[in-house]
Amino acid sequence: MDPEKLGVKANNDKELEIQLEKPVPYFTSLMTFPPFFPQNEEFVEEYGKEYGNDSEKILSNGAFTMENWDQSSMEWDLEKNPEYYDADKVKLEKVNVDVIKETATAFNLFQSDELDQAEISGEHVKQNEDNPNLQKVPDSKVFYFKMNQNQTIRILFLLMKMFAELLLMRLIKKVLLTMYWRMVLALAMVTFQKIL
């Protein structure tokens, strides 16, 4: 699509102007997500479809660069980036990253000093409440559920409607019975008073 029709215009090398069809209050927040980060056009075009497939085809500007990574890697390295603007303040030279899927395995590797850090949960946290190495760190995560929007929602709606009708019928029955017995009791009292 032609950028002008898309509503995007580069004012200069560092400024991008975007026109929206309607107000989007969270638009600037969206721009903080990686898919919207600016890319080095020359670097991206050099690698084409291979761009981002391994650590040799990734361009970064952070405190570390990713090394020894491809899409099937279960381990890789983050090495200090000498080009980083504040490189003098970065104390680590290298970080080894291992993907460990089992909490128990990660915990055992940490206990045997093969890992510097391991994320644990559930029973492992309870068992290590008194462990001085345990650090509880707040973490934010975002999850969402997307239900089958065809049949499932319809069935759930029908079930809710059925239960609502059932509850309503029980309530009506209870009210009518209460009213009936009150009338019977009132008539009995009137009849009893007339006899006296």
C-alpha beads as a LAMMPS data file, in Angstrom:
LAMMPS data file: protein, C-alpha beads

196 atoms
195 bonds

1 atom types
1 bond types

-500.0 500.0 xlo xhi
-500.0 500.0 ylo yhi
-500.0 500.0 zlo zhi

Masses

1 110.0

Atoms # bond

1 1 1 0.000 0.000 0.000
2 1 1 1.183 3.494 -0.792
3 1 1 2.436 5.139 2.476
4 1 1 0.432 8.286 1.695
5 1 1 -2.792 6.275 1.500
6 1 1 -1.785 4.499 4.697
7 1 1 -1.449 7.857 6.468
8 1 1 2.257 7.539 7.303
9 1 1 4.926 10.079 6.397
10 1 1 8.616 10.347 7.329
11 1 1 9.268 14.024 8.106
12 1 1 13.011 13.348 8.479
13 1 1 15.389 10.519 9.489
14 1 1 14.117 10.513 13.078
15 1 1 10.506 11.682 12.863
16 1 1 7.491 9.755 11.682
17 1 1 4.069 11.338 11.250
18 1 1 1.025 9.066 11.502
19 1 1 -2.552 10.138 10.759
20 1 1 -5.279 8.054 12.363
21 1 1 -8.804 7.625 11.020
22 1 1 -10.231 8.146 14.508
23 1 1 -8.860 8.968 17.974
24 1 1 -7.011 6.076 19.634
25 1 1 -6.124 7.161 23.201
26 1 1 -3.720 4.227 23.739
27 1 1 -1.887 4.703 20.420
28 1 1 1.343 5.997 21.985
29 1 1 1.348 2.990 24.333
30 1 1 1.049 0.664 21.325
31 1 1 4.142 2.256 19.832
32 1 1 6.224 0.931 22.759
33 1 1 5.737 -2.691 21.622
34 1 1 8.590 -4.279 19.616
35 1 1 6.576 -4.814 16.409
36 1 1 6.402 -1.020 16.085
37 1 1 10.089 -0.330 16.726
38 1 1 11.925 1.346 13.849
39 1 1 14.094 -0.943 11.721
40 1 1 17.307 -0.274 9.851
41 1 1 16.012 -0.524 6.266
42 1 1 19.416 -1.364 4.759
43 1 1 20.008 -4.193 7.261
44 1 1 16.488 -5.623 6.838
45 1 1 16.720 -5.578 3.038
46 1 1 20.188 -7.180 3.132
47 1 1 18.804 -10.306 4.848
48 1 1 15.312 -10.245 3.338
49 1 1 13.193 -13.183 4.509
50 1 1 16.093 -14.461 6.632
51 1 1 16.036 -11.278 8.761
52 1 1 15.675 -12.172 12.457
53 1 1 16.062 -15.940 11.934
54 1 1 19.265 -16.197 13.979
55 1 1 21.547 -14.006 16.074
56 1 1 23.696 -13.068 13.047
57 1 1 20.643 -11.528 11.384
58 1 1 19.481 -9.418 14.324
59 1 1 20.419 -5.799 14.782
60 1 1 20.224 -4.422 18.321
61 1 1 21.089 -1.267 20.203
62 1 1 20.672 -2.349 23.829
63 1 1 23.206 -3.099 26.540
64 1 1 23.645 -6.658 25.198
65 1 1 23.712 -8.378 21.848
66 1 1 22.286 -11.858 21.331
67 1 1 24.802 -14.486 20.239
68 1 1 24.605 -18.205 19.363
69 1 1 20.829 -18.148 18.870
70 1 1 18.574 -19.565 16.192
71 1 1 14.884 -20.387 16.237
72 1 1 15.414 -23.874 17.666
73 1 1 17.924 -22.866 20.353
74 1 1 17.342 -23.860 23.951
75 1 1 20.333 -21.785 25.026
76 1 1 22.098 -18.630 23.855
77 1 1 24.328 -15.840 25.120
78 1 1 23.799 -12.155 25.744
79 1 1 27.143 -10.394 25.323
80 1 1 27.995 -6.860 26.400
81 1 1 27.445 -4.436 23.519
82 1 1 30.522 -2.201 23.185
83 1 1 28.481 0.174 20.992
84 1 1 25.874 0.755 23.704
85 1 1 25.771 4.444 24.667
86 1 1 26.243 3.684 28.380
87 1 1 28.508 0.612 28.017
88 1 1 30.841 1.809 30.815
89 1 1 28.074 1.274 33.359
90 1 1 27.270 -2.281 32.223
91 1 1 29.087 -4.561 34.679
92 1 1 28.356 -7.958 33.125
93 1 1 30.363 -9.146 30.140
94 1 1 28.129 -12.078 29.287
95 1 1 24.884 -13.745 30.324
96 1 1 24.225 -17.395 29.472
97 1 1 20.525 -18.076 28.910
98 1 1 19.123 -21.615 29.195
99 1 1 15.514 -22.527 28.489
100 1 1 14.497 -24.997 31.182
101 1 1 10.884 -26.020 30.944
102 1 1 10.568 -28.002 34.189
103 1 1 10.532 -26.047 37.450
104 1 1 12.027 -28.974 39.373
105 1 1 14.950 -29.230 36.941
106 1 1 15.645 -25.489 37.185
107 1 1 15.484 -25.649 40.975
108 1 1 17.892 -28.626 41.136
109 1 1 20.357 -26.872 38.801
110 1 1 20.175 -23.762 40.986
111 1 1 20.753 -25.834 44.151
112 1 1 23.837 -27.430 42.556
113 1 1 25.212 -23.986 41.547
114 1 1 24.785 -24.660 37.822
115 1 1 22.330 -21.743 37.520
116 1 1 22.534 -18.277 39.045
117 1 1 18.778 -17.824 38.979
118 1 1 15.745 -20.082 38.694
119 1 1 12.065 -19.252 38.719
120 1 1 10.084 -21.507 41.025
121 1 1 6.450 -21.651 42.018
122 1 1 3.904 -23.620 43.991
123 1 1 5.281 -26.354 46.214
124 1 1 8.921 -25.316 45.700
125 1 1 8.160 -21.870 47.139
126 1 1 6.419 -23.400 50.171
127 1 1 9.357 -25.772 50.780
128 1 1 11.859 -22.909 50.614
129 1 1 10.129 -20.232 52.714
130 1 1 13.117 -20.141 55.098
131 1 1 15.762 -20.372 52.376
132 1 1 17.829 -17.130 52.383
133 1 1 18.274 -17.438 48.592
134 1 1 14.524 -17.201 47.974
135 1 1 13.494 -13.805 46.638
136 1 1 9.847 -13.062 45.981
137 1 1 9.694 -10.664 43.074
138 1 1 6.466 -9.081 41.827
139 1 1 5.874 -9.880 38.197
140 1 1 3.201 -8.815 35.784
141 1 1 1.793 -11.091 33.151
142 1 1 -1.048 -10.765 30.735
143 1 1 -3.274 -13.699 29.848
144 1 1 -6.576 -13.844 28.092
145 1 1 -9.071 -16.491 27.137
146 1 1 -10.819 -16.520 23.811
147 1 1 -13.831 -18.724 23.832
148 1 1 -15.206 -20.515 20.798
149 1 1 -17.535 -17.776 19.716
150 1 1 -19.824 -19.967 17.669
151 1 1 -21.413 -22.857 19.500
152 1 1 -19.950 -22.482 23.010
153 1 1 -21.337 -19.011 23.677
154 1 1 -24.780 -20.030 22.428
155 1 1 -24.805 -23.114 24.672
156 1 1 -23.620 -21.080 27.676
157 1 1 -26.329 -18.498 27.025
158 1 1 -29.001 -21.189 26.812
159 1 1 -27.762 -22.814 30.033
160 1 1 -27.788 -19.479 31.851
161 1 1 -31.299 -18.766 30.554
162 1 1 -32.467 -22.212 31.661
163 1 1 -31.049 -21.758 35.169
164 1 1 -32.554 -18.268 35.416
165 1 1 -35.970 -19.584 34.424
166 1 1 -35.622 -22.483 36.868
167 1 1 -34.731 -20.110 39.705
168 1 1 -37.597 -17.800 38.753
169 1 1 -40.068 -20.708 38.741
170 1 1 -38.851 -21.852 42.163
171 1 1 -39.183 -18.307 43.498
172 1 1 -42.707 -17.915 42.084
173 1 1 -43.690 -21.301 43.515
174 1 1 -42.304 -20.350 46.922
175 1 1 -44.100 -16.969 46.894
176 1 1 -47.412 -18.527 45.790
177 1 1 -47.198 -21.269 48.386
178 1 1 -46.368 -18.728 51.075
179 1 1 -49.290 -16.562 50.004
180 1 1 -51.621 -19.624 49.886
181 1 1 -50.679 -20.772 53.389
182 1 1 -50.994 -17.241 54.747
183 1 1 -54.517 -17.024 53.286
184 1 1 -55.410 -20.443 54.693
185 1 1 -54.022 -19.441 58.073
186 1 1 -55.869 -16.093 57.985
187 1 1 -59.158 -17.802 57.071
188 1 1 -58.614 -20.350 59.803
189 1 1 -58.015 -17.586 62.350
190 1 1 -61.124 -15.701 61.204
191 1 1 -63.159 -18.898 61.376
192 1 1 -61.670 -19.739 64.788
193 1 1 -62.511 -16.240 66.097
194 1 1 -66.108 -16.522 64.868
195 1 1 -66.493 -19.827 66.678
196 1 1 -65.286 -18.300 69.920

Bonds

1 1 1 2
2 1 2 3
3 1 3 4
4 1 4 5
5 1 5 6
6 1 6 7
7 1 7 8
8 1 8 9
9 1 9 10
10 1 10 11
11 1 11 12
12 1 12 13
13 1 13 14
14 1 14 15
15 1 15 16
16 1 16 17
17 1 17 18
18 1 18 19
19 1 19 20
20 1 20 21
21 1 21 22
22 1 22 23
23 1 23 24
24 1 24 25
25 1 25 26
26 1 26 27
27 1 27 28
28 1 28 29
29 1 29 30
30 1 30 31
31 1 31 32
32 1 32 33
33 1 33 34
34 1 34 35
35 1 35 36
36 1 36 37
37 1 37 38
38 1 38 39
39 1 39 40
40 1 40 41
41 1 41 42
42 1 42 43
43 1 43 44
44 1 44 45
45 1 45 46
46 1 46 47
47 1 47 48
48 1 48 49
49 1 49 50
50 1 50 51
51 1 51 52
52 1 52 53
53 1 53 54
54 1 54 55
55 1 55 56
56 1 56 57
57 1 57 58
58 1 58 59
59 1 59 60
60 1 60 61
61 1 61 62
62 1 62 63
63 1 63 64
64 1 64 65
65 1 65 66
66 1 66 67
67 1 67 68
68 1 68 69
69 1 69 70
70 1 70 71
71 1 71 72
72 1 72 73
73 1 73 74
74 1 74 75
75 1 75 76
76 1 76 77
77 1 77 78
78 1 78 79
79 1 79 80
80 1 80 81
81 1 81 82
82 1 82 83
83 1 83 84
84 1 84 85
85 1 85 86
86 1 86 87
87 1 87 88
88 1 88 89
89 1 89 90
90 1 90 91
91 1 91 92
92 1 92 93
93 1 93 94
94 1 94 95
95 1 95 96
96 1 96 97
97 1 97 98
98 1 98 99
99 1 99 100
100 1 100 101
101 1 101 102
102 1 102 103
103 1 103 104
104 1 104 105
105 1 105 106
106 1 106 107
107 1 107 108
108 1 108 109
109 1 109 110
110 1 110 111
111 1 111 112
112 1 112 113
113 1 113 114
114 1 114 115
115 1 115 116
116 1 116 117
117 1 117 118
118 1 118 119
119 1 119 120
120 1 120 121
121 1 121 122
122 1 122 123
123 1 123 124
124 1 124 125
125 1 125 126
126 1 126 127
127 1 127 128
128 1 128 129
129 1 129 130
130 1 130 131
131 1 131 132
132 1 132 133
133 1 133 134
134 1 134 135
135 1 135 136
136 1 136 137
137 1 137 138
138 1 138 139
139 1 139 140
140 1 140 141
141 1 141 142
142 1 142 143
143 1 143 144
144 1 144 145
145 1 145 146
146 1 146 147
147 1 147 148
148 1 148 149
149 1 149 150
150 1 150 151
151 1 151 152
152 1 152 153
153 1 153 154
154 1 154 155
155 1 155 156
156 1 156 157
157 1 157 158
158 1 158 159
159 1 159 160
160 1 160 161
161 1 161 162
162 1 162 163
163 1 163 164
164 1 164 165
165 1 165 166
166 1 166 167
167 1 167 168
168 1 168 169
169 1 169 170
170 1 170 171
171 1 171 172
172 1 172 173
173 1 173 174
174 1 174 175
175 1 175 176
176 1 176 177
177 1 177 178
178 1 178 179
179 1 179 180
180 1 180 181
181 1 181 182
182 1 182 183
183 1 183 184
184 1 184 185
185 1 185 186
186 1 186 187
187 1 187 188
188 1 188 189
189 1 189 190
190 1 190 191
191 1 191 192
192 1 192 193
193 1 193 194
194 1 194 195
195 1 195 196
